[in-house]
Amino acid sequence: QVQLVESGGGLVQAGGSLRLSCAASGRSFSIYGMAWFRSAPGKEREFVAAISWGVGGTNYADSVKGRFTISRDNAKNMMYLQMNSLKPEDTAVYYCAAEKFGRNTILVPGEYDYWGQGTQVTVSS
């Protein structure tokens, strides 16, 4: 069992930066594949970025590639999302998620086993 808690959301102007954190509790955090998803009003939950277990290979949605960076610190049971050059269309609730097979290639929410409660990110124009 893994419990996930996000933090770091807030209000920022377009072009600004935020760093989201995801704290994980439970055993064997390092073997899980981890990801960030987001949900905007009226839209389905969409994939943002993922990181595999161990070495931490990464995968990004095209919409955030070059602006967002996902990382993890297995010693601290933490995952991060550094978001730079934020745009109004990045406004959403951001969720962290974990899946049991350590992959970074899973883009659909239904394949993830554990979810946090979400943190709101609002980017003003």
C-alpha positions in Angstrom: 0.0 0.0 0.0 1.3 3.5 -0.9 -0.1 6.8 0.2 0.6 9.9 -1.9 0.4 13.6 -0.8 1.0 16.4 -3.2 2.0 20.0 -2.3 3.4 23.1 -3.9 0.5 24.3 -6.0 -0.6 27.9 -6.1 -1.3 30.9 -8.2 1.5 32.2 -10.6 1.7 34.5 -13.5 2.3 33.3 -17.0 6.0 32.7 -17.5 6.5 31.9 -13.9 7.6 28.7 -12.2 6.3 26.3 -9.6 7.7 23.1 -8.0 5.3 20.4 -7.1 6.2 17.7 -4.6 4.7 14.3 -4.0 5.4 12.6 -0.7 5.0 8.8 -0.6 4.5 6.6 2.4 4.8 2.9 2.4 7.4 0.3 1.6 9.3 -0.1 -1.6 8.7 3.3 -3.1 11.8 3.0 -5.3 10.3 0.2 -7.3 7.1 2.1 -8.4 6.7 3.9 -11.6 5.6 7.4 -10.8 3.7 10.0 -12.8 2.0 13.4 -12.8 -1.4 13.9 -14.3 -3.6 16.9 -14.4 -7.3 17.7 -14.7 -8.7 21.0 -16.0 -12.4 21.9 -15.7 -14.4 20.2 -18.4 -11.5 18.0 -19.5 -10.4 14.5 -18.9 -7.5 13.7 -16.7 -4.4 13.9 -18.9 -0.8 12.6 -18.6 1.9 15.1 -17.9 5.1 13.2 -17.1 6.3 9.9 -15.8 9.5 8.5 -14.3 10.6 4.9 -14.0 12.0 3.2 -10.9 15.7 2.9 -10.2 17.7 5.1 -12.6 14.6 7.1 -13.4 14.0 7.3 -17.1 11.5 10.0 -17.9 8.7 10.5 -20.3 6.8 13.8 -21.0 3.6 14.9 -22.8 4.4 17.0 -25.8 2.6 20.0 -24.3 5.1 20.2 -21.4 8.3 18.9 -23.0 11.1 21.4 -22.5 9.3 23.3 -19.8 8.6 20.7 -17.1 11.1 18.3 -15.4 10.1 15.3 -13.4 12.5 13.8 -10.8 12.5 11.5 -7.8 14.5 11.0 -4.6 14.1 7.4 -3.5 16.0 8.0 -0.3 13.4 10.5 0.8 10.3 8.8 -0.8 9.7 12.0 -2.8 8.8 12.9 -6.4 8.9 16.4 -7.9 7.7 18.3 -10.9 9.6 21.5 -11.7 7.3 23.6 -13.9 8.9 26.6 -15.8 7.5 29.0 -18.4 4.0 28.3 -17.2 1.1 29.1 -19.4 -2.6 29.7 -18.6 -3.4 26.4 -20.3 -1.4 24.7 -17.6 -4.1 25.6 -15.1 -5.4 22.4 -13.5 -5.4 20.2 -10.5 -2.2 18.2 -10.6 -2.2 14.6 -9.2 0.7 12.3 -8.5 0.2 8.6 -9.2 2.1 5.3 -8.7 2.1 2.0 -10.5 3.5 -1.3 -9.3 5.7 -2.3 -12.3 8.1 0.6 -12.3 7.4 1.8 -15.8 7.5 5.3 -17.3 5.5 4.4 -20.4 2.0 4.3 -19.0 -0.1 7.3 -20.1 -3.6 6.2 -19.1 -4.8 7.0 -15.6 -6.6 3.6 -15.2 -3.2 1.7 -15.2 -2.1 3.5 -12.0 -2.6 1.9 -8.6 -2.4 4.8 -6.2 -3.3 8.4 -6.4 -2.8 11.6 -4.3 -5.6 14.0 -3.5 -4.3 16.7 -6.0 -3.0 20.2 -5.7 -4.3 23.2 -7.6 -2.1 25.1 -10.1 -3.5 28.4 -11.5 -1.6 30.4 -14.1 -2.9 33.9 -14.7 -2.4 35.7 -18.0 
